[in-house]
Structure formats: C-alpha cells, structure tokens
Amino acid sequence: MKKIDLDEWVSKLERIEERVGRLALLSQLSQLLNSTLDHQEIRRRAMEAATRLMRAQVGSLLLVDEEKRQLFFEVALGDQEEEIKRITLNLGEGIPGWVAKNGKPLIVNKPEKDRRFLKGVDERTEFKTRNIICVPVKVKKKVIGVLEAINKEGGDMFDLEDLSLFTSLADQVAIALDNARLYKELEEMFFQTAESLADAIEKRDPYTGGHTRRVTLYSLAIARYLQLNPLEKKWLKIASVLHDIGKIGIEDQILRKPDRLSPEEFKAIKHHSDIGAEIIEHIRQLREIIPGVKYHHEQINGRGYPEGLKGKEIPILAKIVAVADTFDAMTTDRPYRKAKGKEVAIKELRRCTGTQFDKEVVEAFIRAYRKGELSKPKVEGRKWKAEG
Ligand SMILES: [Fe+2]
C-alpha cells in the first residue's frame, strides 16, 4: 500500500482551500457588481474587484471609445488616479491596447522584455510595473473595455489560475455594464416620452410653450437645497414634467381662452390635477409621482385644491412643483397681464410663504435663484396663460 505523505496532503488541501476561497470571492464580487445599475459605481467596483481578486497592487478598467478608436482609463487606484485618467491609448498600443484589439487575454510577467509594453505610462505616473494581467471585457463578442491588474502581491507572478478567475470577473463586469447601459437607455427613452407628452399638451395652448421645461429646471434647482435623495430627485423630475398632464382632459375653449377665466371655467380647469393623477395611476412604475401631480395646487393654509390639504399633509414633491410652477406663471406674460420681474416674483413668493407656500421650499428656491441656478433653459418658451 502506498504510504501517505502527510505534508503533501496538507499542501494539497491548502491549495484547494485557497481556490475555494478565491471562487467564493469571485462570486461575492460578481454579486456586488450586479447589485447596482449605476454605470459609474459599477466601474469603480470593477476596479476594486480586479485588485482584490488578483491580489494586485493596482487594478484598472479601460473603456473603448469607438469613435476615436482609443482606450481611456475610466478608473484607477491610488495617488496617481488623476494622472492615469488623462492617459489614452490607441487600439493596439501598449498591453491593454493589444488585448482590446485582439480580444485575447494576456499575462506579462517581464514587461521590460515585452515589446508591447509602454514605458511611458510608468514614467508619467512614477509607477513601477513588475507584472501585469489584462483581459478583454466583451459584450456579445465585442470588446467594450479591458480589465487589468498590476503587480501581484508578495512578488509572485500571475498564472493561468489567475487568468481563468480574471476572465470570469471580466464577464461579470461586461454583464453589469451592459445592464446599466440598457437601464439608462430605457430611462432616457422614458423621460423623452414623458417630455414629448408634456410638449404635446403644451402645443394645444399657444401660451404655455417652455413652461414644463422651466418648471422642471426650477424644481430640480430647489431639490439641490433640500437634501432630497437621488430617487426622490428622479421622482421630482418626472412629476415636474408631467404635473399638468391632466390638461389633456380640459376643453380647448377653456385651455385656449385668451381672457381671464370665469368662475365656472376656473372650476373646470381645477380638475386637471385629479385627471393627471388618474392618468398616471395606470402606470404602476410611476405611483411615486402621483402626489406631485395631484397636489401641486394645494396650499399650506388649506385653501388650495383638489383636497384642501394643509401644511405637512402636502407631499414634498407637490410643495416643490407648486413654487416652481407659480414662479414661472408669474414671470411669463399672460394675454391679460404682463410678466412680473423676477425680483418682484421672489417678493411675492416670500409674501405668500406660510400661507400658500412651504417656507423651506421657498428658501431653497431663493438660494438657487441667488446662485444663478435658474438660468433659462435652452429652448425659449412662448407665452404663458392658463391658471393651471
Ligand atoms: Fe397645474
């Protein structure tokens, strides 16, 4: 019977344990990469994952700029990050350029002897590359970037096991980046659709052009001083774009009336906030913006509509849209009155603070105004009319 060499077994066991550990790390890093849809965050996590998984001194992600046929450092680690970010490589140039051009991974354990190695990057960053592992990041067989790790810890060389793990990580990075891109495209398409819808409604009324854009601009400027979280800001943006969508249900003769509205007509136009909420209720994903649309004509003193909510009962999105909406209404011409100057409108907002408008929202608006953050959007609007 063959004698068992205990040392050999221990060493084998340790290797297996190490492999399992690295696989577990790969799985953990992959989950982390795919738990966000934020493109920038994925890029940062990819770089950190590259460093940890390869036990390297630095890791970086280079992305392909297809138009320029170049690679640029998206993120890098360490003190030289800013310097590295300024460096671009042509496809085929340097080790990352070669990997991007050929779509194949590469380990270079003696870079000074490899003709593909560019000394310039080290010289610019005062960094000494001892060894490098570099793999392509591919989406549907197309190279969109390159993941690299430099200088394996402990003076070791990168090996085939590293290559296999790094390739798996690059696949996960590719999936995460592609998901984020698709999500962003979908979101952009949605915003554009919402804007087109708002634009179509504005076009029914010759006086309201540009109103939606300005209200959105003002609302987002207010949000910057109210510490809204990114998700709330996103809802606010959509609520601002769609705040008057209910006007689609208001008759032309009222909406397009060039004169002041009669009490009956005003009563009719007041329905637009409820109509807007009803339209949006059909879209499950937009539930969060309903308060912003439905209550944007409520007032702090309870004299607004549709429900006469008071103070804290009024949702924050609605309070913000109300200030943005009113400021734009005041500072644009109506057929029956001229626009007020901006300073006059600000005074008016202040005067109505605590009765019509929320104090914090008005203060945030004024701070944004004083800092010049309410400059006119690119598309100049026509004139404004309806009290809606
Ligand atoms: Fe309105």
Boltz pocket constraint, residues with backbone or C-beta under 6 A from the ligand:
constraints:
  - pocket:
      binder: B
      contacts: [[A, 243], [A, 244], [A, 272], [A, 296], [A, 297], [A, 387], [A, 388]]
      max_distance: 6.0
